[in-house]
Amino acid sequence: MELSSTTRLDPQASSSLKPGPAEPGPAESGQPAPGLRRSMGPRHLVMIAMGGVIGSGLFLSSGYTISQAGPLGAVLAYLVGAFVVYLVMACLGELAIAYPVSGAFHIYAARSIGPATGFTTAWLYWLCWAVALGSEFTAAGLLMQRWFPGIEVWVWCIVFASILFALNAVSSRFFGESEFWFSIIKVGAIVVLIAFGGAALVGFNPLAGGSHPFLLENFNTSGGLFPNGFSGVLVTALAVFYAFSGSELIGVAAGETANPETSIPKAMRTTVFRLLIFFVGAIAVIAATIPFDQVGLDESPFVTVFSSIGIPYAADIMNFVIITALLSAGNSGLFSCARMLFSLSEEGHAPKAFRKLTKHGIPLIALCVSMVGGLASLISSVVAPETVYLALVSVAGFAVVGVWMSITASHFFHRRAFVRNGGNINDLAYKAPLFPVVPILAFTLCLVSLIGIAFDPNQVAALYFGVPFVGACYAFFHFKYGRRRQPAE
């Protein structure tokens, strides 16, 4: 699809931003890569982002946030998380239309900051989702044992891996449709929680007898509004940001979206609004229903709330919903991994085989390698849980915030270069508001969250492994590609 000149960087600005290869490829010019199909619309983009976000982070790990930050602190932490998502998505919107290519994050960074930063961003994000794949297969297999205790977990891992591979291997539109219906199930569970749980909090609870907390009485704990101090909010920030990770998948799918100038901004606005309602609303209901010192990781807070309001078979219903959520997030993650490898190959920073496409426009080899990466992560969780797998999970947690910081920094330098080279911001199809406040504030809040985890012994490993991994990526790029580029510059 040919884009109008107003939706891309001015050519002079584009050339000034990068030391790129001598012969520009499709990603270089902002055009979609040959063979990838622009077959997804706003509906698919929204549900892909929602599918990546709504996973175990909300259904399971939200209990950790409430127990650490307290009821009010948890709500505030998720409000801050939603605000940061809005800031990042505002930056992402402008970049995704300027560079509507598949696997776009590292393209933004490579053009706006430098190729080494783009390379590092791509591998951070690929590793993040590859590790998540292994974790989600394992978790889904464990949950299936509730109904089928005689079947080994590894059997379910193979079954689920095969299903997700098939969904991704057919076509991008087929993937988008499957993610749409996966997400409908998860969203339905959240709507039921907010509606029925909220009704019970105001005294309407016909399905269950006995006492039930009224409105926000659980917010007034014996330790005050912040029973663990305000520092509890800070140290849970990374966990909250990780729960919101996946919203940026809209940028990954930009290269396979029809009419990106209108589809991407519409999808982003819808995604941010729905995440605010679903996440903050669900956390508020959970925190108001369950005392903060009784919520944890041993049971999904959703199960506890559903049981308290008398919904029959609550544990079985949520078991199904959580399995769906895990598979949905894995579905989006596998899509993202394959597109990252494809895009790296287009840039000349990964084997050429990764850019080979099927007749339906699917980077099948990149998809296969990404699935192998996910399964390798799964195996490491069994054979080396305290060494290799710990390092992988730690880097994955770091990667979420690292990629968001890369997006906001890319937008800052992108807009400055665009204006410096004579561009008119009124000609942009979409422009982030309040520049430069939005990218600077988003970057700062992400940085604060990384500093905060240094004080949490449960999360500090993300810094121990994440920072050296970033340094290793920069060093590898310098020795592998940096010297080769010098003569061309």
Protein Blocks (a to p, Z undefined) as FASTA:
>chain_A
ZZdfklpccfklmmmmpccdfbdcfklnopacehiacfbcfklmmmmmmmmmmcmklmmm
mmmmmmmnommlmmmmmmmmmmmmmmmmmmmmmmmmmmccehklmmmmmmmnomklmmmm
mmmmmmmmmmmmmmmmmmmmmmmmmmmmmbcfklmmmmmmmmmmmmmmmpmmlmmmmmmm
mmmmmmmmmmmmmmmmmmmmnopafkbgcjddehjlmmmcfkojblnojklmmmmmmmmm
mmmgojlmmmmmmmmcghkllmmmmmmmmmmmmmmmmmmmmmmmmmmmpcfklgcfkbcf
klmmmmmnopahklmmmmmmmmmmmmmmmmmmmmmmmmmmmmmmmnopacfklmpccfko
pafklmmmmmmmmmmmmmmmmmmmmlmmmmmmmmmmmmmmmmmmmmmmmmmmmmmmmmmn
opafklpmbdcehiaklmmmmmmmmmmmmmmmmmmmklmmmmmmmmmmmmmmmmmmmmmm
mmmmmmmZZ
